[in-house]
Amino acid sequence: MQTLSAEEKQGLVDLINEVHGYDLTFDKFSDAVRGLFDDIPGFEAIPPSKATRYVNQLWSQYHG
């Protein structure tokens, strides 16, 4: 199943901050998140609409 807990979402945001910094554009951030999905079992084939929802949620945490 392709779900992430609140802690897992925060962990992804923290990882992106560590690797890429705090000033990514939305497009660069989206690329980084989608790249991480390739490394998470079950997420390598996540439907695009679900991936987009996660990217938007994570962007809010990253940028907010």
N, CA, C and O atoms as a Tripos MOL2 file, in Angstrom:
@<TRIPOS>MOLECULE
protein
  256   255    64     0     0
PROTEIN
NO_CHARGES

@<TRIPOS>ATOM
      1 N           0.8410   -1.1750    0.0000 N.3       1 MET1
      2 CA          0.0000    0.0000    0.0000 C.3       1 MET1
      3 C           0.8900    1.2420    0.0000 C.2       1 MET1
      4 O           1.9560    1.2460    0.6150 O.2       1 MET1
      5 N           0.4610    2.2670   -0.6720 N.am      2 GLN2
      6 CA          1.2630    3.4780   -0.8490 C.3       2 GLN2
      7 C           0.7640    4.5880    0.0630 C.2       2 GLN2
      8 O           0.0910    5.5190   -0.3810 O.2       2 GLN2
      9 N           1.0980    4.4790    1.3280 N.am      3 THR3
     10 CA          0.7290    5.5290    2.2760 C.3       3 THR3
     11 C           1.9530    5.9060    3.0890 C.2       3 THR3
     12 O           2.8490    5.0940    3.3160 O.2       3 THR3
     13 N           1.9680    7.1470    3.5170 N.am      4 LEU4
     14 CA          3.0450    7.6490    4.3690 C.3       4 LEU4
     15 C           2.4290    8.2250    5.6350 C.2       4 LEU4
     16 O           1.4300    8.9420    5.5830 O.2       4 LEU4
     17 N           3.0300    7.9060    6.7590 N.am      5 SER5
     18 CA          2.5850    8.4870    8.0250 C.3       5 SER5
     19 C           3.0800    9.9330    8.1020 C.2       5 SER5
     20 O           3.9050   10.3600    7.2960 O.2       5 SER5
     21 N           2.5700   10.6680    9.0720 N.am      6 ALA6
     22 CA          3.0180   12.0480    9.2790 C.3       6 ALA6
     23 C           4.5170   12.0780    9.5640 C.2       6 ALA6
     24 O           5.2250   12.9740    9.1040 O.2       6 ALA6
     25 N           4.9940   11.0980   10.3220 N.am      7 GLU7
     26 CA          6.4250   11.0440   10.6440 C.3       7 GLU7
     27 C           7.2580   10.7510    9.4030 C.2       7 GLU7
     28 O           8.3380   11.3170    9.2310 O.2       7 GLU7
     29 N           6.7620    9.8670    8.5370 N.am      8 GLU8
     30 CA          7.4830    9.5510    7.3080 C.3       8 GLU8
     31 C           7.5200   10.7610    6.3700 C.2       8 GLU8
     32 O           8.5370   11.0300    5.7310 O.2       8 GLU8
     33 N           6.4100   11.4790    6.2960 N.am      9 LYS9
     34 CA          6.3900   12.6940    5.4660 C.3       9 LYS9
     35 C           7.4060   13.7070    5.9830 C.2       9 LYS9
     36 O           8.1530   14.2970    5.2030 O.2       9 LYS9
     37 N           7.4300   13.9040    7.2960 N.am     10 GLN10
     38 CA          8.3870   14.8500    7.8670 C.3      10 GLN10
     39 C           9.8180   14.3770    7.6260 C.2      10 GLN10
     40 O          10.7090   15.1890    7.3760 O.2      10 GLN10
     41 N          10.0370   13.0690    7.7020 N.am     11 GLY11
     42 CA         11.3610   12.5230    7.4240 C.3      11 GLY11
     43 C          11.8130   12.8120    6.0030 C.2      11 GLY11
     44 O          12.9830   13.1200    5.7730 O.2      11 GLY11
     45 N          10.8880   12.7160    5.0400 N.am     12 LEU12
     46 CA         11.2370   13.0350    3.6520 C.3      12 LEU12
     47 C          11.5750   14.5090    3.4970 C.2      12 LEU12
     48 O          12.5310   14.8600    2.8050 O.2      12 LEU12
     49 N          10.7980   15.3720    4.1360 N.am     13 VAL13
     50 CA         11.0720   16.8110    4.0780 C.3      13 VAL13
     51 C          12.4250   17.1050    4.7170 C.2      13 VAL13
     52 O          13.2090   17.8900    4.1820 O.2      13 VAL13
     53 N          12.6980   16.4830    5.8470 N.am     14 ASP14
     54 CA         13.9930   16.6870    6.5200 C.3      14 ASP14
     55 C          15.1450   16.2260    5.6350 C.2      14 ASP14
     56 O          16.1760   16.8940    5.5510 O.2      14 ASP14
     57 N          14.9700   15.0850    4.9760 N.am     15 LEU15
     58 CA         16.0160   14.5680    4.0910 C.3      15 LEU15
     59 C          16.2620   15.5160    2.9260 C.2      15 LEU15
     60 O          17.4110   15.7830    2.5740 O.2      15 LEU15
     61 N          15.2070   16.0160    2.3350 N.am     16 ILE16
     62 CA         15.3660   16.9650    1.2240 C.3      16 ILE16
     63 C          16.0790   18.2250    1.7090 C.2      16 ILE16
     64 O          16.9370   18.7610    1.0080 O.2      16 ILE16
     65 N          15.7290   18.6960    2.8960 N.am     17 ASN17
     66 CA         16.4250   19.8670    3.4550 C.3      17 ASN17
     67 C          17.9080   19.5940    3.6200 C.2      17 ASN17
     68 O          18.7350   20.4420    3.2850 O.2      17 ASN17
     69 N          18.2520   18.4300    4.1280 N.am     18 GLU18
     70 CA         19.6590   18.0860    4.3470 C.3      18 GLU18
     71 C          20.4340   17.9710    3.0440 C.2      18 GLU18
     72 O          21.5680   18.4390    2.9430 O.2      18 GLU18
     73 N          19.8190   17.3500    2.0540 N.am     19 VAL19
     74 CA         20.5120   17.0810    0.7950 C.3      19 VAL19
     75 C          20.4990   18.2830   -0.1460 C.2      19 VAL19
     76 O          21.5010   18.5770   -0.7980 O.2      19 VAL19
     77 N          19.3630   18.9740   -0.2150 N.am     20 HIS20
     78 CA         19.1900   20.0160   -1.2250 C.3      20 HIS20
     79 C          19.0870   21.4300   -0.6660 C.2      20 HIS20
     80 O          19.1610   22.4010   -1.4200 O.2      20 HIS20
     81 N          18.9190   21.5520    0.6300 N.am     21 GLY21
     82 CA         18.7830   22.8770    1.2190 C.3      21 GLY21
     83 C          17.3370   23.3070    1.3100 C.2      21 GLY21
     84 O          16.4140   22.5400    1.0390 O.2      21 GLY21
     85 N          17.1680   24.5640    1.7010 N.am     22 TYR22
     86 CA         15.8420   25.0990    2.0060 C.3      22 TYR22
     87 C          15.2760   26.0140    0.9280 C.2      22 TYR22
     88 O          14.2210   26.6160    1.1260 O.2      22 TYR22
     89 N          15.9550   26.1270   -0.2040 N.am     23 ASP23
     90 CA         15.5060   27.1140   -1.1930 C.3      23 ASP23
     91 C          15.2230   26.5240   -2.5750 C.2      23 ASP23
     92 O          15.4440   27.1840   -3.5910 O.2      23 ASP23
     93 N          14.7390   25.2930   -2.6120 N.am     24 LEU24
     94 CA         14.4000   24.6910   -3.8960 C.3      24 LEU24
     95 C          13.1490   25.3540   -4.4850 C.2      24 LEU24
     96 O          12.2610   25.7950   -3.7560 O.2      24 LEU24
     97 N          13.1000   25.4120   -5.7930 N.am     25 THR25
     98 CA         11.8640   25.8010   -6.4670 C.3      25 THR25
     99 C          10.9000   24.6220   -6.3750 C.2      25 THR25
    100 O          11.3070   23.5090   -6.0410 O.2      25 THR25
    101 N           9.6390   24.8610   -6.6700 N.am     26 PHE26
    102 CA          8.6640   23.7700   -6.6250 C.3      26 PHE26
    103 C           9.0560   22.6480   -7.5750 C.2      26 PHE26
    104 O           8.9590   21.4740   -7.2160 O.2      26 PHE26
    105 N           9.4960   22.9870   -8.7760 N.am     27 ASP27
    106 CA          9.8580   21.9600   -9.7550 C.3      27 ASP27
    107 C          11.0290   21.1100   -9.2730 C.2      27 ASP27
    108 O          11.0050   19.8870   -9.4100 O.2      27 ASP27
    109 N          12.0530   21.7480   -8.7090 N.am     28 LYS28
    110 CA         13.2110   21.0060   -8.1990 C.3      28 LYS28
    111 C          12.7960   20.1470   -7.0000 C.2      28 LYS28
    112 O          13.2440   19.0090   -6.8580 O.2      28 LYS28
    113 N          11.9400   20.7010   -6.1440 N.am     29 PHE29
    114 CA         11.4500   19.9590   -4.9910 C.3      29 PHE29
    115 C          10.6580   18.7310   -5.4580 C.2      29 PHE29
    116 O          10.8460   17.6290   -4.9420 O.2      29 PHE29
    117 N           9.7850   18.9310   -6.4270 N.am     30 SER30
    118 CA          8.9870   17.8340   -6.9670 C.3      30 SER30
    119 C           9.8850   16.7390   -7.5320 C.2      30 SER30
    120 O           9.6410   15.5560   -7.2940 O.2      30 SER30
    121 N          10.9040   17.1120   -8.2660 N.am     31 ASP31
    122 CA         11.8500   16.1320   -8.8060 C.3      31 ASP31
    123 C          12.5380   15.3580   -7.6890 C.2      31 ASP31
    124 O          12.7200   14.1450   -7.7860 O.2      31 ASP31
    125 N          12.9200   16.0650   -6.6280 N.am     32 ALA32
    126 CA         13.5930   15.4160   -5.5070 C.3      32 ALA32
    127 C          12.6630   14.4190   -4.8220 C.2      32 ALA32
    128 O          13.0840   13.3060   -4.5060 O.2      32 ALA32
    129 N          11.4260   14.7930   -4.5920 N.am     33 VAL33
    130 CA         10.4610   13.9010   -3.9430 C.3      33 VAL33
    131 C          10.2150   12.6770   -4.8200 C.2      33 VAL33
    132 O          10.2410   11.5440   -4.3380 O.2      33 VAL33
    133 N           9.9810   12.9080   -6.0900 N.am     34 ARG34
    134 CA          9.7080   11.7850   -6.9890 C.3      34 ARG34
    135 C          10.9230   10.8630   -7.0940 C.2      34 ARG34
    136 O          10.7650    9.6540   -7.2650 O.2      34 ARG34
    137 N          12.1120   11.4100   -6.9960 N.am     35 GLY35
    138 CA         13.3130   10.5840   -6.9680 C.3      35 GLY35
    139 C          13.3760    9.7260   -5.7160 C.2      35 GLY35
    140 O          13.7920    8.5690   -5.7700 O.2      35 GLY35
    141 N          12.9640   10.2910   -4.5910 N.am     36 LEU36
    142 CA         12.9360    9.5160   -3.3540 C.3      36 LEU36
    143 C          11.9010    8.4000   -3.4300 C.2      36 LEU36
    144 O          12.1160    7.3200   -2.8800 O.2      36 LEU36
    145 N          10.7820    8.6480   -4.1030 N.am     37 PHE37
    146 CA          9.7620    7.6120   -4.2400 C.3      37 PHE37
    147 C          10.3240    6.3680   -4.9210 C.2      37 PHE37
    148 O           9.8990    5.2520   -4.6220 O.2      37 PHE37
    149 N          11.2750    6.5520   -5.8310 N.am     38 ASP38
    150 CA         11.8900    5.4070   -6.5130 C.3      38 ASP38
    151 C          12.6360    4.5000   -5.5410 C.2      38 ASP38
    152 O          12.8500    3.3230   -5.8330 O.2      38 ASP38
    153 N          13.0340    5.0370   -4.3890 N.am     39 ASP39
    154 CA         13.7940    4.2660   -3.4020 C.3      39 ASP39
    155 C          12.9400    3.7130   -2.2730 C.2      39 ASP39
    156 O          13.4540    3.0240   -1.3930 O.2      39 ASP39
    157 N          11.6420    4.0030   -2.2850 N.am     40 ILE40
    158 CA         10.7410    3.5240   -1.2340 C.3      40 ILE40
    159 C           9.9510    2.3390   -1.7850 C.2      40 ILE40
    160 O           9.2240    2.4810   -2.7680 O.2      40 ILE40
    161 N          10.0930    1.1620   -1.1520 N.am     41 PRO41
    162 CA          9.3570   -0.0060   -1.6460 C.3      41 PRO41
    163 C           7.8590    0.2780   -1.7420 C.2      41 PRO41
    164 O           7.2430    0.7870   -0.8060 O.2      41 PRO41
    165 N           7.2950   -0.0630   -2.8920 N.am     42 GLY42
    166 CA          5.8820    0.1570   -3.1490 C.3      42 GLY42
    167 C           5.5740    1.4990   -3.7850 C.2      42 GLY42
    168 O           4.4810    1.6960   -4.3160 O.2      42 GLY42
    169 N           6.5180    2.4210   -3.7400 N.am     43 PHE43
    170 CA          6.2870    3.7550   -4.2950 C.3      43 PHE43
    171 C           6.9240    3.9320   -5.6680 C.2      43 PHE43
    172 O           6.7320    4.9630   -6.3130 O.2      43 PHE43
    173 N           7.6720    2.9450   -6.1130 N.am     44 GLU44
    174 CA          8.3200    3.0990   -7.4090 C.3      44 GLU44
    175 C           7.3050    3.1360   -8.5510 C.2      44 GLU44
    176 O           7.6200    3.6040   -9.6450 O.2      44 GLU44
    177 N           6.1020    2.6500   -8.3040 N.am     45 ALA45
    178 CA          5.0620    2.6600   -9.3310 C.3      45 ALA45
    179 C           3.8170    3.3980   -8.8480 C.2      45 ALA45
    180 O           2.7000    3.0500   -9.2310 O.2      45 ALA45
    181 N           4.0050    4.4140   -8.0120 N.am     46 ILE46
    182 CA          2.8870    5.1770   -7.4710 C.3      46 ILE46
    183 C           2.1490    5.8800   -8.6150 C.2      46 ILE46
    184 O           2.7840    6.4440   -9.5060 O.2      46 ILE46
    185 N           0.8120    5.8500   -8.5940 N.am     47 PRO47
    186 CA          0.0620    6.5540   -9.6450 C.3      47 PRO47
    187 C           0.3970    8.0520   -9.6370 C.2      47 PRO47
    188 O           0.5710    8.6430   -8.5710 O.2      47 PRO47
    189 N           0.4870    8.6550  -10.8070 N.am     48 PRO48
    190 CA          0.8540   10.0770  -10.8850 C.3      48 PRO48
    191 C          -0.0270   10.9940  -10.0430 C.2      48 PRO48
    192 O           0.4790   11.9410   -9.4400 O.2      48 PRO48
    193 N          -1.3260   10.7360   -9.9890 N.am     49 SER49
    194 CA         -2.2070   11.6120   -9.2120 C.3      49 SER49
    195 C          -1.8940   11.5280   -7.7220 C.2      49 SER49
    196 O          -1.9440   12.5390   -7.0210 O.2      49 SER49
    197 N          -1.5770   10.3460   -7.2400 N.am     50 LYS50
    198 CA         -1.2290   10.1880   -5.8280 C.3      50 LYS50
    199 C           0.1370   10.8170   -5.5450 C.2      50 LYS50
    200 O           0.3250   11.4490   -4.5060 O.2      50 LYS50
    201 N           1.0780   10.6470   -6.4550 N.am     51 ALA51
    202 CA          2.3880   11.2680   -6.2930 C.3      51 ALA51
    203 C           2.2490   12.7830   -6.2250 C.2      51 ALA51
    204 O           2.9020   13.4330   -5.4090 O.2      51 ALA51
    205 N           1.4080   13.3410   -7.0730 N.am     52 THR52
    206 CA          1.1860   14.7890   -7.0760 C.3      52 THR52
    207 C           0.6000   15.2550   -5.7550 C.2      52 THR52
    208 O           1.0050   16.2940   -5.2340 O.2      52 THR52
    209 N          -0.3510   14.5030   -5.2020 N.am     53 ARG53
    210 CA         -0.9180   14.8650   -3.9000 C.3      53 ARG53
    211 C           0.1590   14.8660   -2.8240 C.2      53 ARG53
    212 O           0.2230   15.7850   -2.0070 O.2      53 ARG53
    213 N           1.0050   13.8420   -2.8200 N.am     54 TYR54
    214 CA          2.0840   13.7940   -1.8390 C.3      54 TYR54
    215 C           3.0650   14.9430   -2.0340 C.2      54 TYR54
    216 O           3.4960   15.5640   -1.0620 O.2      54 TYR54
    217 N           3.4170   15.2280   -3.2740 N.am     55 VAL55
    218 CA          4.3420   16.3340   -3.5400 C.3      55 VAL55
    219 C           3.7690   17.6280   -2.9960 C.2      55 VAL55
    220 O           4.4820   18.4000   -2.3560 O.2      55 VAL55
    221 N           2.4880   17.8740   -3.2430 N.am     56 ASN56
    222 CA          1.8590   19.1050   -2.7680 C.3      56 ASN56
    223 C           1.8210   19.1640   -1.2360 C.2      56 ASN56
    224 O           2.0630   20.2210   -0.6520 O.2      56 ASN56
    225 N           1.5210   18.0460   -0.5900 N.am     57 GLN57
    226 CA          1.5200   17.9980    0.8700 C.3      57 GLN57
    227 C           2.9170   18.2640    1.4300 C.2      57 GLN57
    228 O           3.0870   19.0470    2.3650 O.2      57 GLN57
    229 N           3.9010   17.6050    0.8460 N.am     58 LEU58
    230 CA          5.2760   17.7640    1.3160 C.3      58 LEU58
    231 C           5.7890   19.1710    1.0330 C.2      58 LEU58
    232 O           6.5360   19.7280    1.8370 O.2      58 LEU58
    233 N           5.3980   19.7520   -0.0980 N.am     59 TRP59
    234 CA          5.7910   21.1200   -0.4360 C.3      59 TRP59
    235 C           5.2790   22.0790    0.6350 C.2      59 TRP59
    236 O           5.9910   22.9950    1.0460 O.2      59 TRP59
    237 N           4.0530   21.8690    1.0810 N.am     60 SER60
    238 CA          3.4840   22.7210    2.1420 C.3      60 SER60
    239 C           4.3230   22.6430    3.4080 C.2      60 SER60
    240 O           4.5470   23.6540    4.0730 O.2      60 SER60
    241 N           4.7830   21.4550    3.7360 N.am     61 GLN61
    242 CA          5.6350   21.2990    4.9160 C.3      61 GLN61
    243 C           7.0120   21.9490    4.6860 C.2      61 GLN61
    244 O           7.5510   22.6080    5.5750 O.2      61 GLN61
    245 N           7.5530   21.7560    3.5130 N.am     62 TYR62
    246 CA          8.8860   22.2700    3.1610 C.3      62 TYR62
    247 C           8.8690   23.7870    3.0870 C.2      62 TYR62
    248 O           9.7500   24.4570    3.6250 O.2      62 TYR62
    249 N           7.8700   24.3140    2.4230 N.am     63 HIS63
    250 CA          7.8250   25.7470    2.1240 C.3      63 HIS63
    251 C           7.0860   26.5530    3.1920 C.2      63 HIS63
    252 O           7.2650   27.7660    3.3050 O.2      63 HIS63
    253 N           6.2500   25.8590    3.9750 N.am     64 GLY64
    254 CA          5.4220   26.5420    4.9520 C.3      64 GLY64
    255 C           6.1520   26.7740    6.2080 C.2      64 GLY64
    256 O           5.5970   27.3440    7.1480 O.2      64 GLY64
@<TRIPOS>BOND
     1     1     2 1
     2     2     3 1
     3     3     4 2
     4     3     5 am
     5     5     6 1
     6     6     7 1
     7     7     8 2
     8     7     9 am
     9     9    10 1
    10    10    11 1
    11    11    12 2
    12    11    13 am
    13    13    14 1
    14    14    15 1
    15    15    16 2
    16    15    17 am
    17    17    18 1
    18    18    19 1
    19    19    20 2
    20    19    21 am
    21    21    22 1
    22    22    23 1
    23    23    24 2
    24    23    25 am
    25    25    26 1
    26    26    27 1
    27    27    28 2
    28    27    29 am
    29    29    30 1
    30    30    31 1
    31    31    32 2
    32    31    33 am
    33    33    34 1
    34    34    35 1
    35    35    36 2
    36    35    37 am
    37    37    38 1
    38    38    39 1
    39    39    40 2
    40    39    41 am
    41    41    42 1
    42    42    43 1
    43    43    44 2
    44    43    45 am
    45    45    46 1
    46    46    47 1
    47    47    48 2
    48    47    49 am
    49    49    50 1
    50    50    51 1
    51    51    52 2
    52    51    53 am
    53    53    54 1
    54    54    55 1
    55    55    56 2
    56    55    57 am
    57    57    58 1
    58    58    59 1
    59    59    60 2
    60    59    61 am
    61    61    62 1
    62    62    63 1
    63    63    64 2
    64    63    65 am
    65    65    66 1
    66    66    67 1
    67    67    68 2
    68    67    69 am
    69    69    70 1
    70    70    71 1
    71    71    72 2
    72    71    73 am
    73    73    74 1
    74    74    75 1
    75    75    76 2
    76    75    77 am
    77    77    78 1
    78    78    79 1
    79    79    80 2
    80    79    81 am
    81    81    82 1
    82    82    83 1
    83    83    84 2
    84    83    85 am
    85    85    86 1
    86    86    87 1
    87    87    88 2
    88    87    89 am
    89    89    90 1
    90    90    91 1
    91    91    92 2
    92    91    93 am
    93    93    94 1
    94    94    95 1
    95    95    96 2
    96    95    97 am
    97    97    98 1
    98    98    99 1
    99    99   100 2
   100    99   101 am
   101   101   102 1
   102   102   103 1
   103   103   104 2
   104   103   105 am
   105   105   106 1
   106   106   107 1
   107   107   108 2
   108   107   109 am
   109   109   110 1
   110   110   111 1
   111   111   112 2
   112   111   113 am
   113   113   114 1
   114   114   115 1
   115   115   116 2
   116   115   117 am
   117   117   118 1
   118   118   119 1
   119   119   120 2
   120   119   121 am
   121   121   122 1
   122   122   123 1
   123   123   124 2
   124   123   125 am
   125   125   126 1
   126   126   127 1
   127   127   128 2
   128   127   129 am
   129   129   130 1
   130   130   131 1
   131   131   132 2
   132   131   133 am
   133   133   134 1
   134   134   135 1
   135   135   136 2
   136   135   137 am
   137   137   138 1
   138   138   139 1
   139   139   140 2
   140   139   141 am
   141   141   142 1
   142   142   143 1
   143   143   144 2
   144   143   145 am
   145   145   146 1
   146   146   147 1
   147   147   148 2
   148   147   149 am
   149   149   150 1
   150   150   151 1
   151   151   152 2
   152   151   153 am
   153   153   154 1
   154   154   155 1
   155   155   156 2
   156   155   157 am
   157   157   158 1
   158   158   159 1
   159   159   160 2
   160   159   161 am
   161   161   162 1
   162   162   163 1
   163   163   164 2
   164   163   165 am
   165   165   166 1
   166   166   167 1
   167   167   168 2
   168   167   169 am
   169   169   170 1
   170   170   171 1
   171   171   172 2
   172   171   173 am
   173   173   174 1
   174   174   175 1
   175   175   176 2
   176   175   177 am
   177   177   178 1
   178   178   179 1
   179   179   180 2
   180   179   181 am
   181   181   182 1
   182   182   183 1
   183   183   184 2
   184   183   185 am
   185   185   186 1
   186   186   187 1
   187   187   188 2
   188   187   189 am
   189   189   190 1
   190   190   191 1
   191   191   192 2
   192   191   193 am
   193   193   194 1
   194   194   195 1
   195   195   196 2
   196   195   197 am
   197   197   198 1
   198   198   199 1
   199   199   200 2
   200   199   201 am
   201   201   202 1
   202   202   203 1
   203   203   204 2
   204   203   205 am
   205   205   206 1
   206   206   207 1
   207   207   208 2
   208   207   209 am
   209   209   210 1
   210   210   211 1
   211   211   212 2
   212   211   213 am
   213   213   214 1
   214   214   215 1
   215   215   216 2
   216   215   217 am
   217   217   218 1
   218   218   219 1
   219   219   220 2
   220   219   221 am
   221   221   222 1
   222   222   223 1
   223   223   224 2
   224   223   225 am
   225   225   226 1
   226   226   227 1
   227   227   228 2
   228   227   229 am
   229   229   230 1
   230   230   231 1
   231   231   232 2
   232   231   233 am
   233   233   234 1
   234   234   235 1
   235   235   236 2
   236   235   237 am
   237   237   238 1
   238   238   239 1
   239   239   240 2
   240   239   241 am
   241   241   242 1
   242   242   243 1
   243   243   244 2
   244   243   245 am
   245   245   246 1
   246   246   247 1
   247   247   248 2
   248   247   249 am
   249   249   250 1
   250   250   251 1
   251   251   252 2
   252   251   253 am
   253   253   254 1
   254   254   255 1
   255   255   256 2
@<TRIPOS>SUBSTRUCTURE
     1 MET1         2 RESIDUE 1 A MET
     2 GLN2         6 RESIDUE 1 A GLN
     3 THR3        10 RESIDUE 1 A THR
     4 LEU4        14 RESIDUE 1 A LEU
     5 SER5        18 RESIDUE 1 A SER
     6 ALA6        22 RESIDUE 1 A ALA
     7 GLU7        26 RESIDUE 1 A GLU
     8 GLU8        30 RESIDUE 1 A GLU
     9 LYS9        34 RESIDUE 1 A LYS
    10 GLN10       38 RESIDUE 1 A GLN
    11 GLY11       42 RESIDUE 1 A GLY
    12 LEU12       46 RESIDUE 1 A LEU
    13 VAL13       50 RESIDUE 1 A VAL
    14 ASP14       54 RESIDUE 1 A ASP
    15 LEU15       58 RESIDUE 1 A LEU
    16 ILE16       62 RESIDUE 1 A ILE
    17 ASN17       66 RESIDUE 1 A ASN
    18 GLU18       70 RESIDUE 1 A GLU
    19 VAL19       74 RESIDUE 1 A VAL
    20 HIS20       78 RESIDUE 1 A HIS
    21 GLY21       82 RESIDUE 1 A GLY
    22 TYR22       86 RESIDUE 1 A TYR
    23 ASP23       90 RESIDUE 1 A ASP
    24 LEU24       94 RESIDUE 1 A LEU
    25 THR25       98 RESIDUE 1 A THR
    26 PHE26      102 RESIDUE 1 A PHE
    27 ASP27      106 RESIDUE 1 A ASP
    28 LYS28      110 RESIDUE 1 A LYS
    29 PHE29      114 RESIDUE 1 A PHE
    30 SER30      118 RESIDUE 1 A SER
    31 ASP31      122 RESIDUE 1 A ASP
    32 ALA32      126 RESIDUE 1 A ALA
    33 VAL33      130 RESIDUE 1 A VAL
    34 ARG34      134 RESIDUE 1 A ARG
    35 GLY35      138 RESIDUE 1 A GLY
    36 LEU36      142 RESIDUE 1 A LEU
    37 PHE37      146 RESIDUE 1 A PHE
    38 ASP38      150 RESIDUE 1 A ASP
    39 ASP39      154 RESIDUE 1 A ASP
    40 ILE40      158 RESIDUE 1 A ILE
    41 PRO41      162 RESIDUE 1 A PRO
    42 GLY42      166 RESIDUE 1 A GLY
    43 PHE43      170 RESIDUE 1 A PHE
    44 GLU44      174 RESIDUE 1 A GLU
    45 ALA45      178 RESIDUE 1 A ALA
    46 ILE46      182 RESIDUE 1 A ILE
    47 PRO47      186 RESIDUE 1 A PRO
    48 PRO48      190 RESIDUE 1 A PRO
    49 SER49      194 RESIDUE 1 A SER
    50 LYS50      198 RESIDUE 1 A LYS
    51 ALA51      202 RESIDUE 1 A ALA
    52 THR52      206 RESIDUE 1 A THR
    53 ARG53      210 RESIDUE 1 A ARG
    54 TYR54      214 RESIDUE 1 A TYR
    55 VAL55      218 RESIDUE 1 A VAL
    56 ASN56      222 RESIDUE 1 A ASN
    57 GLN57      226 RESIDUE 1 A GLN
    58 LEU58      230 RESIDUE 1 A LEU
    59 TRP59      234 RESIDUE 1 A TRP
    60 SER60      238 RESIDUE 1 A SER
    61 GLN61      242 RESIDUE 1 A GLN
    62 TYR62      246 RESIDUE 1 A TYR
    63 HIS63      250 RESIDUE 1 A HIS
    64 GLY64      254 RESIDUE 1 A GLY
